[in-house]
Amino acid sequence: TYDFQEQILLPLLIFGAYGYLEQKRWSRALILIALALLTNEFVVLLVFGFAGALIIDAYRAGELQERAPVIGTIFGMAVAVRMLAGWVTNQFSEIAGIPIWAVADPFHPYIETYRTGVSDLIGVLLANPTLISEVLAFHGEDKAVFFVLLFVPVLFLALSDEITLGTLAPFVGFAWVVAGGVHYYTFGAHYPLYLLPFIYIGAIRAANRID
C-alpha cells in the first residue's frame, strides 16, 4: 500500500529515449536513459544489452562513427551506475553480493559463503562446464512457458530485431543461468516486465521492415 516502485516509469523513459535516439536528439535521449538506469539495479543489465544492440544497428545503418559517442556514453553511464550501486551497497552491508537463496540450486554445492558474485559463479561454470546444462534445466519448464507467454502478444516478431535480442541476452544470462528465484524467470515479480519496452520497440522496428 505504501510502496512506490519508481520503475513504473520505465516504459515512458525507454520509449522516450529511443524516440529521441531515432530523432538524433542525443542529449535528451541520454537524460532519459540516465533516469531509467536509476529506477532499479536490474535495469543496468538491460541497458548494457541495449547499448550493444545499438552498435549493431548503427553499423547496419552505416552510422557507427556518428553514433559512437552517444553509445559510448550509454555504456559509460551503465558502468558508473553499477559502480555507484556497489559502493552504496558496501556502505550499508558488511557482505555484498547475491544471497545464496537467490542463486540456482545446482550452484549451491560449489558456494561456501552466504553471498556470492556473478564473477564467482562464472568461475564455477568455467571450472564445471557440465553445470551449464543443469542450471538451464533448473525449472526449465517454467522458463520455457514464460518465454512463450512473454512473446505471444507480439507473435515473436520482436525476436527478429537486435534491440530485443540485445536486451534479452543479459536477462537470460542472469535469470536463466544464475538466478534461483522464480520471480526472475516467471511473472512472479516485476523484474521480467522491465523487458517489455525493449520488446515492443523491437516489434515496431521489425514491423517497419515488412513491405
FIKOLZA-1660 file (N, C-alpha, C; in steps of 0.1 Angstrom, whole numbers, plus 5000, padded with zeros to 4 digits):
% residues 211
   i   px   py   pz ch aa at
   1 5008 4988 5000  A  T  N
   1 5000 5000 5000  A  T CA
   1 5009 5013 5000  A  T  C
   2 5020 5012 5007  A  Y  N
   2 5028 5024 5009  A  Y CA
   2 5041 5024 5001  A  Y  C
   3 5042 5014 4992  A  D  N
   3 5055 5012 4985  A  D CA
   3 5053 5018 4971  A  D  C
   4 5061 5028 4967  A  F  N
   4 5062 5033 4954  A  F CA
   4 5073 5027 4946  A  F  C
   5 5070 5020 4935  A  Q  N
   5 5080 5014 4926  A  Q CA
   5 5083 5024 4915  A  Q  C
   6 5095 5030 4916  A  E  N
   6 5098 5041 4905  A  E CA
   6 5100 5035 4891  A  E  C
   7 5102 5021 4891  A  Q  N
   7 5104 5015 4877  A  Q CA
   7 5091 5015 4869  A  Q  C
   8 5080 5019 4875  A  I  N
   8 5067 5021 4868  A  I CA
   8 5069 5031 4857  A  I  C
   9 5079 5039 4858  A  L  N
   9 5082 5050 4848  A  L CA
   9 5090 5044 4836  A  L  C
  10 5095 5032 4837  A  L  N
  10 5104 5027 4826  A  L CA
  10 5098 5027 4812  A  L  C
  11 5085 5024 4810  A  P  N
  11 5080 5025 4796  A  P CA
  11 5081 5039 4791  A  P  C
  12 5078 5049 4799  A  L  N
  12 5079 5063 4794  A  L CA
  12 5093 5066 4791  A  L  C
  13 5102 5063 4800  A  L  N
  13 5116 5066 4799  A  L CA
  13 5123 5059 4787  A  L  C
  14 5120 5046 4786  A  I  N
  14 5127 5038 4775  A  I CA
  14 5121 5042 4761  A  I  C
  15 5108 5043 4760  A  F  N
  15 5102 5047 4747  A  F CA
  15 5106 5061 4744  A  F  C
  16 5107 5070 4753  A  G  N
  16 5111 5084 4751  A  G CA
  16 5126 5085 4746  A  G  C
  17 5134 5077 4753  A  A  N
  17 5148 5077 4750  A  A CA
  17 5150 5072 4736  A  A  C
  18 5143 5061 4732  A  Y  N
  18 5145 5055 4719  A  Y CA
  18 5140 5065 4708  A  Y  C
  19 5129 5071 4711  A  G  N
  19 5123 5081 4702  A  G CA
  19 5133 5092 4699  A  G  C
  20 5140 5097 4710  A  Y  N
  20 5150 5108 4708  A  Y CA
  20 5162 5103 4701  A  Y  C
  21 5166 5090 4703  A  L  N
  21 5177 5084 4696  A  L CA
  21 5174 5084 4681  A  L  C
  22 5162 5080 4677  A  E  N
  22 5158 5080 4663  A  E CA
  22 5158 5094 4657  A  E  C
  23 5155 5104 4665  A  Q  N
  23 5155 5118 4660  A  Q CA
  23 5169 5124 4661  A  Q  C
  24 5178 5116 4666  A  K  N
  24 5192 5121 4668  A  K CA
  24 5193 5133 4677  A  K  C
  25 5184 5133 4687  A  R  N
  25 5184 5143 4698  A  R CA
  25 5191 5137 4710  A  R  C
  26 5205 5136 4708  A  W  N
  26 5213 5128 4717  A  W CA
  26 5211 5132 4732  A  W  C
  27 5212 5145 4735  A  S  N
  27 5213 5149 4749  A  S CA
  27 5200 5145 4756  A  S  C
  28 5188 5147 4750  A  R  N
  28 5176 5143 4756  A  R CA
  28 5175 5128 4758  A  R  C
  29 5180 5120 4748  A  A  N
  29 5180 5106 4750  A  A CA
  29 5188 5101 4761  A  A  C
  30 5200 5107 4763  A  L  N
  30 5209 5104 4774  A  L CA
  30 5203 5107 4787  A  L  C
  31 5196 5118 4788  A  I  N
  31 5190 5122 4801  A  I CA
  31 5179 5111 4805  A  I  C
  32 5171 5107 4796  A  L  N
  32 5161 5097 4799  A  L CA
  32 5167 5083 4802  A  L  C
  33 5178 5080 4795  A  I  N
  33 5184 5067 4798  A  I CA
  33 5191 5067 4812  A  I  C
  34 5197 5079 4815  A  A  N
  34 5202 5080 4829  A  A CA
  34 5192 5079 4839  A  A  C
  35 5180 5084 4837  A  L  N
  35 5169 5083 4847  A  L CA
  35 5164 5068 4847  A  L  C
  36 5164 5062 4836  A  A  N
  36 5160 5048 4836  A  A CA
  36 5169 5039 4844  A  A  C
  37 5182 5042 4843  A  L  N
  37 5192 5034 4850  A  L CA
  37 5191 5036 4865  A  L  C
  38 5185 5047 4869  A  L  N
  38 5184 5049 4884  A  L CA
  38 5171 5044 4890  A  L  C
  39 5162 5038 4881  A  T  N
  39 5150 5032 4887  A  T CA
  39 5152 5019 4894  A  T  C
  40 5161 5011 4889  A  N  N
  40 5163 4998 4895  A  N CA
  40 5176 4992 4891  A  N  C
  41 5183 4985 4900  A  E  N
  41 5196 4980 4897  A  E CA
  41 5196 4970 4885  A  E  C
  42 5185 4963 4883  A  F  N
  42 5184 4953 4873  A  F CA
  42 5184 4959 4859  A  F  C
  43 5180 4971 4858  A  V  N
  43 5179 4978 4845  A  V CA
  43 5193 4980 4839  A  V  C
  44 5203 4981 4848  A  V  N
  44 5217 4982 4843  A  V CA
  44 5221 4971 4833  A  V  C
  45 5217 4959 4837  A  L  N
  45 5220 4947 4828  A  L CA
  45 5213 4949 4814  A  L  C
  46 5201 4953 4814  A  L  N
  46 5193 4955 4802  A  L CA
  46 5199 4966 4793  A  L  C
  47 5204 4977 4800  A  V  N
  47 5210 4988 4792  A  V CA
  47 5223 4984 4786  A  V  C
  48 5231 4976 4792  A  F  N
  48 5243 4971 4786  A  F CA
  48 5239 4963 4773  A  F  C
  49 5229 4955 4774  A  G  N
  49 5225 4948 4762  A  G CA
  49 5219 4957 4751  A  G  C
  50 5212 4967 4756  A  F  N
  50 5206 4977 4747  A  F CA
  50 5217 4985 4739  A  F  C
  51 5227 4989 4746  A  A  N
  51 5238 4996 4740  A  A CA
  51 5245 4987 4730  A  A  C
  52 5247 4975 4733  A  G  N
  52 5253 4965 4724  A  G CA
  52 5245 4964 4711  A  G  C
  53 5232 4964 4713  A  A  N
  53 5223 4963 4701  A  A CA
  53 5223 4976 4693  A  A  C
  54 5225 4987 4699  A  L  N
  54 5226 5000 4692  A  L CA
  54 5239 5000 4683  A  L  C
  55 5250 4993 4688  A  I  N
  55 5262 4993 4680  A  I CA
  55 5259 4985 4667  A  I  C
  56 5252 4974 4668  A  I  N
  56 5248 4966 4656  A  I CA
  56 5239 4974 4647  A  I  C
  57 5229 4981 4653  A  D  N
  57 5220 4989 4645  A  D CA
  57 5227 5000 4637  A  D  C
  58 5236 5007 4644  A  A  N
  58 5244 5018 4638  A  A CA
  58 5253 5013 4627  A  A  C
  59 5259 5001 4629  A  Y  N
  59 5267 4995 4619  A  Y CA
  59 5259 4992 4606  A  Y  C
  60 5247 4986 4608  A  R  N
  60 5239 4982 4597  A  R CA
  60 5234 4995 4589  A  R  C
  61 5232 5006 4597  A  A  N
  61 5228 5018 4590  A  A CA
  61 5239 5026 4585  A  A  C
  62 5251 5022 4587  A  G  N
  62 5263 5029 4582  A  G CA
  62 5265 5042 4590  A  G  C
  63 5261 5042 4602  A  E  N
  63 5262 5054 4610  A  E CA
  63 5270 5052 4623  A  E  C
  64 5279 5042 4623  A  L  N
  64 5286 5038 4635  A  L CA
  64 5294 5049 4641  A  L  C
  65 5302 5056 4631  A  Q  N
  65 5311 5066 4636  A  Q CA
  65 5303 5078 4642  A  Q  C
  66 5291 5081 4636  A  E  N
  66 5283 5092 4641  A  E CA
  66 5277 5089 4654  A  E  C
  67 5273 5077 4656  A  R  N
  67 5266 5073 4669  A  R CA
  67 5275 5069 4680  A  R  C
  68 5288 5066 4676  A  A  N
  68 5297 5061 4686  A  A CA
  68 5298 5068 4699  A  A  C
  69 5299 5082 4698  A  P  N
  69 5300 5089 4711  A  P CA
  69 5288 5087 4720  A  P  C
  70 5276 5087 4715  A  V  N
  70 5264 5086 4723  A  V CA
  70 5263 5071 4729  A  V  C
  71 5266 5062 4720  A  I  N
  71 5266 5048 4725  A  I CA
  71 5276 5045 4736  A  I  C
  72 5288 5051 4734  A  G  N
  72 5299 5050 4744  A  G CA
  72 5295 5057 4757  A  G  C
  73 5287 5068 4756  A  T  N
  73 5282 5075 4768  A  T CA
  73 5272 5066 4775  A  T  C
  74 5264 5059 4768  A  I  N
  74 5254 5050 4774  A  I CA
  74 5261 5039 4782  A  I  C
  75 5271 5033 4775  A  F  N
  75 5279 5022 4782  A  F CA
  75 5286 5028 4795  A  F  C
  76 5291 5040 4793  A  G  N
  76 5298 5047 4805  A  G CA
  76 5288 5049 4816  A  G  C
  77 5276 5054 4813  A  M  N
  77 5266 5056 4824  A  M CA
  77 5263 5043 4831  A  M  C
  78 5261 5033 4823  A  A  N
  78 5257 5020 4829  A  A CA
  78 5268 5015 4838  A  A  C
  79 5281 5016 4834  A  V  N
  79 5292 5012 4843  A  V CA
  79 5293 5021 4855  A  V  C
  80 5290 5034 4854  A  A  N
  80 5291 5043 4865  A  A CA
  80 5280 5040 4875  A  A  C
  81 5268 5037 4870  A  V  N
  81 5257 5034 4879  A  V CA
  81 5260 5021 4887  A  V  C
  82 5265 5011 4879  A  R  N
  82 5269 4998 4885  A  R CA
  82 5279 5000 4897  A  R  C
  83 5289 5008 4894  A  M  N
  83 5299 5011 4904  A  M CA
  83 5294 5019 4916  A  M  C
  84 5285 5028 4913  A  L  N
  84 5279 5036 4924  A  L CA
  84 5270 5027 4932  A  L  C
  85 5262 5018 4926  A  A  N
  85 5254 5009 4934  A  A CA
  85 5262 5000 4943  A  A  C
  86 5274 4995 4937  A  G  N
  86 5282 4987 4945  A  G CA
  86 5288 4994 4957  A  G  C
  87 5292 5007 4955  A  W  N
  87 5298 5015 4966  A  W CA
  87 5287 5017 4977  A  W  C
  88 5275 5021 4972  A  V  N
  88 5264 5024 4982  A  V CA
  88 5261 5011 4990  A  V  C
  89 5260 5000 4983  A  T  N
  89 5258 4987 4990  A  T CA
  89 5268 4984 5000  A  T  C
  90 5280 4987 4997  A  N  N
  90 5291 4984 5006  A  N CA
  90 5291 4993 5019  A  N  C
  91 5284 5004 5018  A  Q  N
  91 5283 5013 5029  A  Q CA
  91 5273 5008 5039  A  Q  C
  92 5264 5000 5035  A  F  N
  92 5253 4996 5044  A  F CA
  92 5253 4980 5046  A  F  C
  93 5262 4973 5039  A  S  N
  93 5262 4959 5041  A  S CA
  93 5276 4954 5043  A  S  C
  94 5278 4946 5053  A  E  N
  94 5292 4940 5055  A  E CA
  94 5296 4930 5045  A  E  C
  95 5286 4923 5039  A  I  N
  95 5288 4913 5029  A  I CA
  95 5280 4916 5017  A  I  C
  96 5286 4920 5006  A  A  N
  96 5279 4924 4994  A  A CA
  96 5278 4911 4985  A  A  C
  97 5269 4912 4976  A  G  N
  97 5268 4901 4966  A  G CA
  97 5254 4895 4966  A  G  C
  98 5252 4884 4958  A  I  N
  98 5239 4877 4957  A  I CA
  98 5238 4867 4968  A  I  C
  99 5227 4868 4976  A  P  N
  99 5225 4857 4987  A  P CA
  99 5223 4844 4981  A  P  C
 100 5227 4834 4988  A  I  N
 100 5227 4820 4982  A  I CA
 100 5213 4815 4978  A  I  C
 101 5203 4820 4986  A  W  N
 101 5190 4816 4983  A  W CA
 101 5185 4821 4970  A  W  C
 102 5191 4831 4964  A  A  N
 102 5187 4837 4951  A  A CA
 102 5195 4831 4940  A  A  C
 103 5204 4821 4942  A  V  N
 103 5212 4815 4932  A  V CA
 103 5206 4801 4929  A  V  C
 104 5207 4797 4916  A  A  N
 104 5201 4784 4912  A  A CA
 104 5207 4773 4920  A  A  C
 105 5198 4764 4924  A  D  N
 105 5202 4753 4932  A  D CA
 105 5215 4745 4928  A  D  C
 106 5217 4742 4915  A  P  N
 106 5229 4735 4911  A  P CA
 106 5242 4741 4915  A  P  C
 107 5242 4754 4918  A  F  N
 107 5254 4761 4922  A  F CA
 107 5257 4759 4937  A  F  C
 108 5247 4755 4945  A  H  N
 108 5249 4755 4959  A  H CA
 108 5260 4747 4965  A  H  C
 109 5263 4735 4959  A  P  N
 109 5274 4727 4964  A  P CA
 109 5288 4733 4962  A  P  C
 110 5288 4743 4953  A  Y  N
 110 5301 4750 4950  A  Y CA
 110 5303 4763 4957  A  Y  C
 111 5293 4767 4965  A  I  N
 111 5294 4780 4972  A  I CA
 111 5295 4778 4987  A  I  C
 112 5306 4784 4992  A  E  N
 112 5309 4782 5006  A  E CA
 112 5305 4794 5015  A  E  C
 113 5300 4805 5009  A  T  N
 113 5297 4817 5016  A  T CA
 113 5282 4820 5015  A  T  C
 114 5277 4829 5024  A  Y  N
 114 5263 4832 5024  A  Y CA
 114 5259 4840 5011  A  Y  C
 115 5269 4848 5007  A  R  N
 115 5267 4856 4995  A  R CA
 115 5278 4854 4985  A  R  C
 116 5275 4856 4972  A  T  N
 116 5285 4854 4961  A  T CA
 116 5283 4864 4951  A  T  C
 117 5292 4865 4941  A  G  N
 117 5291 4874 4930  A  G CA
 117 5289 4867 4917  A  G  C
 118 5285 4875 4907  A  V  N
 118 5283 4869 4893  A  V CA
 118 5297 4864 4888  A  V  C
 119 5307 4871 4890  A  S  N
 119 5320 4867 4885  A  S CA
 119 5324 4853 4892  A  S  C
 120 5321 4852 4904  A  D  N
 120 5324 4839 4911  A  D CA
 120 5316 4827 4905  A  D  C
 121 5304 4830 4902  A  L  N
 121 5295 4820 4896  A  L CA
 121 5300 4816 4882  A  L  C
 122 5304 4826 4874  A  I  N
 122 5310 4824 4861  A  I CA
 122 5322 4815 4862  A  I  C
 123 5331 4817 4872  A  G  N
 123 5342 4809 4875  A  G CA
 123 5338 4795 4878  A  G  C
 124 5328 4793 4885  A  V  N
 124 5323 4779 4888  A  V CA
 124 5318 4772 4875  A  V  C
 125 5312 4780 4866  A  L  N
 125 5307 4774 4854  A  L CA
 125 5319 4770 4845  A  L  C
 126 5329 4779 4845  A  L  N
 126 5341 4776 4836  A  L CA
 126 5348 4763 4842  A  L  C
 127 5348 4762 4855  A  A  N
 127 5355 4751 4861  A  A CA
 127 5347 4738 4860  A  A  C
 128 5334 4739 4858  A  N  N
 128 5325 4728 4857  A  N CA
 128 5315 4730 4846  A  N  C
 129 5320 4728 4833  A  P  N
 129 5311 4730 4822  A  P CA
 129 5298 4723 4821  A  P  C
 130 5298 4711 4827  A  T  N
 130 5285 4703 4827  A  T CA
 130 5274 4709 4835  A  T  C
 131 5278 4719 4844  A  L  N
 131 5269 4726 4852  A  L CA
 131 5259 4735 4844  A  L  C
 132 5264 4739 4832  A  I  N
 132 5256 4748 4824  A  I CA
 132 5242 4741 4821  A  I  C
 133 5243 4729 4817  A  S  N
 133 5230 4722 4813  A  S CA
 133 5221 4720 4825  A  S  C
 134 5227 4718 4837  A  E  N
 134 5220 4717 4849  A  E CA
 134 5212 4729 4853  A  E  C
 135 5219 4741 4852  A  V  N
 135 5213 4753 4856  A  V CA
 135 5202 4757 4846  A  V  C
 136 5204 4754 4833  A  L  N
 136 5194 4757 4823  A  L CA
 136 5182 4748 4825  A  L  C
 137 5184 4736 4829  A  A  N
 137 5173 4727 4831  A  A CA
 137 5166 4729 4844  A  A  C
 138 5172 4737 4853  A  F  N
 138 5166 4740 4866  A  F CA
 138 5153 4748 4864  A  F  C
 139 5141 4742 4867  A  H  N
 139 5128 4748 4865  A  H CA
 139 5127 4752 4850  A  H  C
 140 5132 4743 4841  A  G  N
 140 5133 4745 4827  A  G CA
 140 5119 4747 4821  A  G  C
 141 5109 4740 4826  A  E  N
 141 5096 4741 4820  A  E CA
 141 5090 4755 4823  A  E  C
 142 5092 4760 4835  A  D  N
 142 5087 4773 4839  A  D CA
 142 5094 4784 4830  A  D  C
 143 5106 4782 4827  A  K  N
 143 5114 4792 4819  A  K CA
 143 5108 4791 4805  A  K  C
 144 5106 4779 4799  A  A  N
 144 5101 4778 4786  A  A CA
 144 5087 4784 4784  A  A  C
 145 5078 4781 4794  A  V  N
 145 5064 4787 4793  A  V CA
 145 5065 4802 4795  A  V  C
 146 5073 4807 4804  A  F  N
 146 5074 4822 4805  A  F CA
 146 5079 4828 4792  A  F  C
 147 5089 4822 4785  A  F  N
 147 5094 4827 4773  A  F CA
 147 5083 4828 4762  A  F  C
 148 5075 4818 4761  A  V  N
 148 5064 4818 4751  A  V CA
 148 5054 4828 4754  A  V  C
 149 5050 4829 4767  A  L  N
 149 5039 4839 4771  A  L CA
 149 5044 4853 4770  A  L  C
 150 5057 4855 4772  A  L  N
 150 5063 4869 4771  A  L CA
 150 5062 4874 4756  A  L  C
 151 5063 4865 4747  A  F  N
 151 5064 4870 4733  A  F CA
 151 5051 4867 4725  A  F  C
 152 5041 4861 4731  A  V  N
 152 5028 4858 4724  A  V CA
 152 5022 4871 4719  A  V  C
 153 5021 4882 4728  A  P  N
 153 5015 4894 4723  A  P CA
 153 5021 4901 4711  A  P  C
 154 5033 4898 4708  A  V  N
 154 5039 4904 4696  A  V CA
 154 5042 4892 4686  A  V  C
 155 5037 4880 4688  A  L  N
 155 5038 4869 4679  A  L CA
 155 5052 4866 4675  A  L  C
 156 5061 4868 4684  A  F  N
 156 5076 4865 4682  A  F CA
 156 5082 4874 4672  A  F  C
 157 5075 4884 4667  A  L  N
 157 5081 4893 4657  A  L CA
 157 5093 4900 4662  A  L  C
 158 5093 4904 4675  A  A  N
 158 5104 4911 4681  A  A CA
 158 5117 4904 4681  A  A  C
 159 5116 4890 4680  A  L  N
 159 5128 4882 4681  A  L CA
 159 5137 4883 4668  A  L  C
 160 5132 4890 4658  A  S  N
 160 5140 4892 4646  A  S CA
 160 5147 4906 4646  A  S  C
 161 5146 4913 4658  A  D  N
 161 5153 4926 4658  A  D CA
 161 5164 4926 4669  A  D  C
 162 5175 4933 4666  A  E  N
 162 5186 4933 4675  A  E CA
 162 5183 4940 4688  A  E  C
 163 5174 4950 4689  A  I  N
 163 5171 4956 4702  A  I CA
 163 5166 4946 4712  A  I  C
 164 5156 4938 4707  A  T  N
 164 5150 4928 4716  A  T CA
 164 5161 4918 4720  A  T  C
 165 5168 4913 4710  A  L  N
 165 5178 4902 4712  A  L CA
 165 5189 4908 4722  A  L  C
 166 5193 4920 4720  A  G  N
 166 5204 4926 4728  A  G CA
 166 5200 4927 4743  A  G  C
 167 5188 4931 4745  A  T  N
 167 5184 4932 4759  A  T CA
 167 5180 4919 4765  A  T  C
 168 5176 4910 4757  A  L  N
 168 5172 4896 4761  A  L CA
 168 5184 4888 4766  A  L  C
 169 5196 4891 4759  A  A  N
 169 5208 4883 4762  A  A CA
 169 5212 4884 4777  A  A  C
 170 5214 4896 4782  A  P  N
 170 5219 4896 4796  A  P CA
 170 5208 4892 4806  A  P  C
 171 5195 4894 4802  A  F  N
 171 5184 4889 4811  A  F CA
 171 5184 4874 4812  A  F  C
 172 5185 4867 4800  A  V  N
 172 5185 4853 4800  A  V CA
 172 5198 4848 4807  A  V  C
 173 5209 4855 4805  A  G  N
 173 5222 4851 4812  A  G CA
 173 5220 4851 4827  A  G  C
 174 5214 4861 4832  A  F  N
 174 5212 4862 4847  A  F CA
 174 5200 4853 4852  A  F  C
 175 5188 4856 4846  A  A  N
 175 5176 4849 4851  A  A CA
 175 5176 4834 4849  A  A  C
 176 5181 4829 4838  A  W  N
 176 5181 4815 4834  A  W CA
 176 5193 4807 4839  A  W  C
 177 5204 4814 4841  A  V  N
 177 5216 4807 4844  A  V CA
 177 5220 4809 4859  A  V  C
 178 5220 4822 4864  A  V  N
 178 5224 4825 4877  A  V CA
 178 5213 4824 4887  A  V  C
 179 5202 4830 4884  A  A  N
 179 5191 4832 4894  A  A CA
 179 5184 4819 4898  A  A  C
 180 5181 4818 4911  A  G  N
 180 5173 4807 4916  A  G CA
 180 5159 4810 4919  A  G  C
 181 5156 4823 4920  A  G  N
 181 5142 4828 4924  A  G CA
 181 5133 4828 4912  A  G  C
 182 5121 4822 4913  A  V  N
 182 5112 4822 4902  A  V CA
 182 5107 4835 4898  A  V  C
 183 5109 4845 4906  A  H  N
 183 5104 4859 4903  A  H CA
 183 5113 4865 4892  A  H  C
 184 5124 4859 4889  A  Y  N
 184 5133 4864 4878  A  Y CA
 184 5129 4858 4864  A  Y  C
 185 5125 4845 4864  A  Y  N
 185 5122 4839 4851  A  Y CA
 185 5107 4835 4849  A  Y  C
 186 5098 4841 4858  A  T  N
 186 5084 4839 4855  A  T CA
 186 5078 4853 4858  A  T  C
 187 5065 4854 4857  A  F  N
 187 5058 4866 4860  A  F CA
 187 5055 4868 4875  A  F  C
 188 5064 4862 4883  A  G  N
 188 5061 4863 4898  A  G CA
 188 5065 4876 4904  A  G  C
 189 5072 4885 4897  A  A  N
 189 5075 4898 4902  A  A CA
 189 5077 4907 4890  A  A  C
 190 5082 4919 4893  A  H  N
 190 5083 4930 4883  A  H CA
 190 5096 4929 4874  A  H  C
 191 5106 4921 4878  A  Y  N
 191 5118 4921 4871  A  Y CA
 191 5117 4917 4856  A  Y  C
 192 5110 4907 4852  A  P  N
 192 5109 4904 4838  A  P CA
 192 5101 4914 4830  A  P  C
 193 5093 4922 4837  A  L  N
 193 5085 4932 4830  A  L CA
 193 5093 4943 4825  A  L  C
 194 5105 4945 4830  A  Y  N
 194 5114 4955 4825  A  Y CA
 194 5118 4953 4810  A  Y  C
 195 5117 4941 4806  A  L  N
 195 5120 4938 4792  A  L CA
 195 5109 4943 4782  A  L  C
 196 5097 4945 4787  A  L  N
 196 5086 4948 4778  A  L CA
 196 5088 4960 4769  A  L  C
 197 5093 4972 4774  A  P  N
 197 5095 4983 4765  A  P CA
 197 5105 4980 4754  A  P  C
 198 5115 4973 4757  A  F  N
 198 5125 4969 4747  A  F CA
 198 5119 4959 4736  A  F  C
 199 5111 4950 4741  A  I  N
 199 5105 4940 4732  A  I CA
 199 5095 4947 4723  A  I  C
 200 5088 4957 4728  A  Y  N
 200 5078 4964 4719  A  Y CA
 200 5085 4973 4709  A  Y  C
 201 5097 4979 4713  A  I  N
 201 5105 4986 4704  A  I CA
 201 5110 4977 4693  A  I  C
 202 5114 4965 4697  A  G  N
 202 5119 4955 4687  A  G CA
 202 5108 4951 4677  A  G  C
 203 5096 4949 4683  A  A  N
 203 5084 4945 4674  A  A CA
 203 5081 4956 4664  A  A  C
 204 5081 4969 4669  A  I  N
 204 5078 4980 4660  A  I CA
 204 5089 4981 4649  A  I  C
 205 5101 4980 4653  A  R  N
 205 5112 4980 4643  A  R CA
 205 5111 4969 4633  A  R  C
 206 5108 4957 4637  A  A  N
 206 5106 4945 4628  A  A CA
 206 5094 4948 4619  A  A  C
 207 5083 4953 4624  A  A  N
 207 5071 4956 4616  A  A CA
 207 5074 4966 4605  A  A  C
 208 5083 4976 4609  A  N  N
 208 5086 4986 4599  A  N CA
 208 5094 4981 4587  A  N  C
 209 5100 4969 4588  A  R  N
 209 5108 4963 4577  A  R CA
 209 5099 4955 4568  A  R  C
 210 5086 4953 4572  A  I  N
 210 5077 4945 4564  A  I CA
 210 5071 4954 4553  A  I  C
 211 5072 4949 4541  A  D  N
 211 5067 4957 4530  A  D CA
 211 5052 4954 4528  A  D  C
% end
